Amino acid sequence: MSTPVLALVANAVDGTVSTFRIADGRLERLAVSAVGPGCSTLAIDPERHLLYSGAKPSSIVTSSLDTTTGALTTWDEMTVPGSPTYLTLTPHGDRLLGVFYHEGYGMCWRVDNGHLGDPSPAVFHASSHSVVVTKDTRHAYLVSLGEDAVIRYELGRDGALTKGIPAAAPAGSGPRHVVLNAAETSAFVVTEFSGEVLHYARDSATGELTLTSQQSIVDPSAGLTHSRYGADPAAEHLIWGADVQLASDGRWAWASERSASTIATLPLGLSGEPGPATAFTPTEPQPRGFGVTPDGKYLLAVGERSTTATLYEIGADAQLTAVDRQETGNGANWVRFV
């Protein structure tokens, strides 16, 4: 028998988080907990069993997780100047970083046993969409969709973000979500408008990013075309890239596209650069968020226009095979694991 994994899914329309247990190819819903209207981005402190979630119109909610029942208990809430688009914790859970898409800025809060302190001075970038931190907490990478750039910041112990240095993305591509590989020698960014995974080589000493290649995540048979600011991708049948995740062994990447509702599978070479997609798997309608379990055995996908979550078993060649599907909630858009 495999070791059970807990999965948390944010249901933005319902304002809830569903907790699932994943074990032996089965997806079991344990609990559905009220968190707050529009809850989406989730950051988990596994050591303290704490969950930080962004809610509308302007708050970050802290909840404790009962790992037996899956229930969340909300016990703190901080008002922030906007609706958080992406939250991430430093490895020791002592700092929380967040970006705000509509307001166009990012900031960091010191964390003391789940309580957020005063924020660091904000850094401003148009349509800030995601942020990640290195394991040594020296650097944070903020993705600006509006500036077509990934900005490298130094992260201070006080949470201050300083010395922002941009690495360009292709003009009009709309960079959205970023992930680092385990060795932190590569950064992968999915683009919303062009539907690509961008590969950046990362200098481990300086943190500098260098764009080396890009690969499409769009199913050619879908007939989608390049998107743009202000467009309605669903109505105009345009590319609508969303999320990117990596295999635990570093050999594969997956990326979701919302107009055709597919997850692309891309092999990664020895240098980390993605090759052409080997498969486009149909999935939950409008898959904004999905996740790969820490053991690398399963992928869990949800959709903004669906009320269900699908569990896929990952084959030896990264093929996705649906093995279970369960109800989650309305507007599901985020997946994280404990």
C-alpha positions as a printed Julia matrix, in Angstrom:
338×3 Matrix{Float64}:
   0.0    0.0     0.0
   1.17   3.52   -0.78
   1.56   6.23    1.84
  -1.58   8.43    1.85
  -1.22  12.02    0.64
  -3.57  14.86    1.51
  -4.64  17.19   -1.3
  -6.25  20.59   -0.78
  -8.41  22.11   -3.54
  -9.64  25.71   -3.48
 -13.19  26.2    -4.75
 -13.31  29.93   -5.47
 -17.0   30.27   -6.3
 -18.09  28.43   -3.16
 -15.44  30.04   -0.95
 -14.37  26.62    0.32
 -11.4   24.27    0.4
 -11.9   20.53   -0.16
  -9.53  18.08    1.51
  -8.9   14.75   -0.23
  -6.93  11.67    0.71
  -5.01  10.01   -2.13
  -3.94   6.4    -1.63
  -3.64   3.34   -3.88
  -5.19   5.08   -6.87
  -8.25   6.29   -4.98
  -9.41   9.84   -4.3
 -11.42  10.2    -1.11
 -12.99  13.51   -0.12
 -12.58  13.95    3.64
 -13.95  17.42    4.26
 -15.14  20.69    2.73
 -14.3   23.75    4.84
 -15.48  27.34    4.5
 -12.51  29.69    4.06
 -13.73  32.88    2.4
 -15.3   34.22   -0.79
 -13.17  33.82   -3.88
 -10.52  31.74   -2.1
  -7.94  30.6    -4.6
  -4.2   30.64   -4.02
  -3.03  28.32   -1.23
   0.29  28.14    0.63
   0.88  25.27    3.05
   3.17  25.03    6.08
   3.35  21.22    6.47
   5.4   21.35    9.66
   2.79  23.39   11.55
  -0.23  22.08    9.57
  -1.19  25.63    8.57
  -2.85  26.86    5.4
  -2.69  30.42    4.07
  -5.29  31.32    1.47
  -6.13  34.45   -0.46
  -9.75  35.6    -0.33
 -11.77  38.44   -1.81
 -12.02  41.3    -1.6
  -8.82  41.83    0.39
  -7.62  39.28    2.93
  -5.24  36.45    3.7
  -6.84  33.75    5.84
  -4.84  31.43    8.12
  -6.36  28.03    8.89
  -5.16  25.0    10.82
  -5.49  21.58    9.19
  -6.58  18.46   11.04
  -4.65  15.83    9.12
  -6.94  13.06   10.35
 -10.33  14.52    9.43
  -9.13  16.95    6.75
 -11.11  19.78    8.35
  -9.79  23.35    8.34
 -10.32  25.71   11.25
  -9.89  29.41   10.47
  -8.25  31.29   13.32
  -6.64  34.39   11.83
  -7.31  36.81    9.0
  -5.32  39.82    7.83
  -6.68  42.6     5.66
  -4.37  43.33    2.73
  -4.52  46.0     0.01
  -6.04  43.84   -2.72
  -6.97  40.29   -3.64
  -3.91  37.96   -3.53
  -3.26  36.13   -6.79
  -0.41  33.9    -5.63
   1.02  33.08   -2.19
   4.17  31.13   -1.35
   6.02  30.36    1.89
   9.73  30.21    2.55
  10.88  26.65    3.39
  10.85  27.23    7.16
   7.46  28.94    7.1
   8.77  32.19    8.58
   7.97  34.45    5.63
   5.0   34.59    3.27
   5.28  36.21   -0.14
   2.36  37.28   -2.26
   1.56  39.02   -5.52
  -1.53  40.94   -6.57
  -2.47  40.79  -10.25
  -5.02  43.6   -10.48
  -3.13  45.92   -8.16
   0.23  45.14   -9.79
   2.55  44.58   -6.84
   4.26  42.04   -4.61
   5.27  42.01   -0.94
   6.42  39.82    1.93
   5.2   39.31    5.49
   7.11  37.93    8.46
   5.22  34.99    9.99
   5.12  34.08   13.67
   3.22  30.84   14.4
   0.71  31.58   11.68
   0.28  35.27   12.45
   1.36  37.72    9.76
   3.37  40.78   10.72
   3.58  44.08    8.91
   4.41  43.73    5.2
   7.67  44.7     3.58
   7.64  47.67    1.17
   5.79  46.7    -1.99
   7.51  46.16   -5.33
   5.45  47.16   -8.35
   5.15  45.22  -11.61
   2.21  45.22  -14.02
  -0.12  42.24  -13.65
   2.08  40.39  -11.17
   1.03  36.75  -11.41
   3.25  34.42   -9.36
   6.27  34.29   -7.08
   8.6   31.51   -5.88
  11.5   31.41   -3.42
  14.74  29.42   -3.53
  15.41  26.84   -0.82
  18.2   28.95    0.68
  15.76  31.93    0.69
  18.35  34.18   -0.98
  16.24  34.88   -4.05
  12.62  35.32   -4.98
  11.36  35.28   -8.57
   8.3   37.38   -9.4
   6.52  36.91  -12.73
   5.02  39.99  -14.38
   2.54  39.13  -17.11
   2.17  42.79  -18.01
   5.91  43.4   -18.41
   6.72  40.04  -20.06
   9.43  39.42  -17.49
  10.6   37.3   -14.55
  12.16  39.59  -11.95
  14.84  38.25   -9.6
  14.88  39.8    -6.13
  17.13  39.38   -3.14
  15.04  38.4    -0.11
  16.15  39.78    3.25
  15.56  38.22    6.65
  13.2   41.12    7.34
  11.21  40.21    4.22
  12.47  43.11    2.14
  12.63  42.5    -1.61
  15.6   44.37   -3.08
  17.75  44.64   -6.23
  15.11  43.56   -8.72
  16.7   42.39  -11.98
  14.41  41.31  -14.85
  14.86  38.41  -17.25
  12.82  39.03  -20.37
  10.13  36.74  -21.75
   9.06  36.89  -25.42
   7.06  40.05  -26.12
   3.32  39.51  -25.83
   3.69  35.97  -24.45
   2.07  36.77  -21.09
   4.24  34.86  -18.57
   2.07  33.52  -15.75
   3.23  30.77  -13.37
   6.81  29.8   -12.51
   8.36  26.7   -10.92
  11.97  25.78  -10.12
  13.37  22.29  -10.55
  14.65  20.42   -7.5
  18.28  21.35   -8.15
  17.22  24.97   -8.81
  19.27  25.01  -12.0
  16.2   25.69  -14.15
  13.08  27.83  -13.99
   9.98  26.97  -16.02
   7.35  29.57  -16.85
   4.01  28.91  -18.55
   2.69  31.72  -20.75
  -0.97  32.68  -20.92
  -1.17  34.34  -24.35
   1.28  32.28  -26.44
   0.71  28.92  -24.7
   4.32  27.93  -24.12
   6.66  26.65  -21.44
   9.71  28.9   -21.27
  12.94  27.42  -19.94
  15.42  29.61  -18.08
  18.83  28.34  -17.04
  19.61  29.54  -13.51
  23.08  30.43  -12.26
  23.21  28.88   -8.78
  25.79  31.39   -7.55
  24.17  34.62   -8.71
  20.58  33.54   -9.25
  20.62  35.03  -12.75
  18.1   33.61  -15.22
  18.86  33.14  -18.93
  16.06  32.25  -21.36
  17.26  29.26  -23.4
  14.19  27.81  -25.13
  10.42  27.72  -25.41
   8.0   24.93  -26.26
   4.3   24.95  -27.17
   1.73  23.43  -24.82
  -1.18  23.9   -27.25
  -2.85  20.95  -28.95
  -2.5   21.72  -32.69
  -5.85  20.1   -33.42
  -7.64  22.64  -31.17
  -7.21  25.44  -33.7
  -6.36  28.07  -31.08
  -4.61  31.34  -31.9
  -2.42  33.77  -29.93
  -4.29  35.72  -27.24
  -3.85  39.28  -25.94
  -4.77  41.65  -23.12
  -8.49  42.32  -22.82
  -9.53  39.38  -24.96
 -12.13  36.76  -24.03
 -10.24  33.55  -24.81
 -13.28  31.3   -24.41
 -15.47  33.39  -26.71
 -12.72  34.06  -29.29
 -11.18  30.58  -29.22
  -7.78  31.86  -28.11
  -4.86  30.29  -26.27
  -5.27  30.44  -22.49
  -2.27  28.9   -20.72
  -2.57  28.44  -16.97
  -0.29  26.25  -14.85
   2.95  24.26  -15.03
   4.23  21.46  -12.78
   7.25  19.15  -12.8
   7.77  15.45  -12.2
   9.58  14.59   -8.99
  12.37  12.89  -10.98
  12.92  16.0   -13.1
  12.3   14.2   -16.4
   8.9   15.62  -17.33
   6.79  18.75  -17.19
   3.05  19.2   -17.51
   1.19  22.39  -18.43
  -2.51  23.2   -18.64
  -4.38  25.14  -21.33
  -7.91  26.31  -20.51
  -9.63  26.96  -23.86
  -9.21  23.37  -25.08
  -9.11  22.0   -21.49
  -5.96  19.94  -21.95
  -2.82  19.06  -20.03
   0.31  18.83  -22.19
   3.1   16.39  -21.32
   6.61  17.56  -22.2
   9.87  15.59  -21.81
  12.81  17.43  -20.23
  16.32  16.93  -21.59
  19.5   16.59  -19.58
  19.91  20.38  -19.57
  16.33  20.75  -18.38
  15.02  22.16  -21.63
  11.55  20.88  -22.62
  11.04  18.96  -25.83
   7.89  18.9   -27.98
   4.76  17.7   -26.18
   4.24  13.95  -26.37
   0.57  14.04  -25.34
  -2.39  16.37  -24.82
  -4.72  14.87  -22.23
  -8.33  16.14  -22.11
  -9.21  17.07  -18.54
 -11.63  19.02  -16.33
 -13.18  22.03  -18.1
 -10.98  25.15  -17.87
  -8.08  23.67  -15.85
  -6.55  26.66  -14.13
  -4.79  24.61  -11.47
  -3.44  21.09  -11.04
  -0.73  19.38   -9.04
   1.65  16.39   -8.99
   1.86  14.43   -5.74
   5.24  14.6    -3.95
   5.9   10.92   -4.65
   5.4   11.54   -8.37
   2.76   8.84   -8.75
  -0.35  10.91   -9.39
  -1.57  14.15  -10.96
  -4.72  15.83   -9.63
  -6.58  18.22  -11.93
  -9.55  20.53  -11.34
 -11.44  22.97  -13.54
 -13.01  26.39  -13.1
 -16.09  25.23  -15.05
 -16.36  21.9   -13.26
 -17.37  20.7    -9.82
 -15.21  17.56   -9.92
 -11.55  16.66   -9.5
  -9.84  13.94  -11.55
  -6.97  11.8   -10.28
  -4.53  10.52  -12.92
  -1.93   7.82  -12.48
   1.39   8.82  -14.05
   2.86   6.06  -16.22
   6.49   5.27  -16.92
   6.44   7.52  -19.99
   4.47  10.21  -18.08
   1.23   9.09  -19.69
  -1.8   10.21  -17.68
  -4.46   7.6   -16.97
  -7.61   8.67  -15.12
  -8.18   6.39  -12.12
 -10.75   8.28  -10.0
 -13.01  11.33  -10.02
 -14.82  12.97   -7.12
 -16.9   16.05   -6.33
 -15.02  19.08   -5.02
 -16.9   22.39   -5.46
 -17.66  25.3    -7.78
 -14.86  27.27   -9.41
 -12.07  24.89   -8.42
  -8.77  26.52   -9.39
  -5.92  25.54   -7.05
  -4.28  22.28   -5.89
  -1.7   21.8    -3.16
  -0.47  18.74   -1.2
   0.54  17.89    2.35
